């Protein structure tokens, strides 16, 4: 993200931006705000966040909308890539087939 972050937002080693002192990501607050949540509704959804911090985060978003939207698009794309790369678990049918093959092999 190109915008300088204020002291109430921090970035971890992976580039994830979260609210200082919390594990809640900036994108969590922004996404719900864009879905129509008011600051008070956000405070109910995230009771550990002070209302003033929610207001600061929304204000930062509104002042840096293009940069934050770009960050969120990159974040979403990274999640999609990770999901696509994750090995899918075998189906129940496949697990049963493997178990039956193992039992036959052990019985021989």
SULLINMO-V940384 format. One record per run of one state. SS is the DSSP state (a for helix, b for strand, c for the rest). FROM is the first residue (numbers start at 1). TO is the last residue. If there is no record, write none. Layout:
SS;FROM;TO, SS;FROM;TO
This chain:
c;1;8, b;9;11, c;12;16, b;17;19, c;20;24, b;25;25, a;26;34, c;35;38, a;39;45, c;46;50, a;51;63, c;64;64, a;65;85, c;86;91, a;92;107, c;108;108
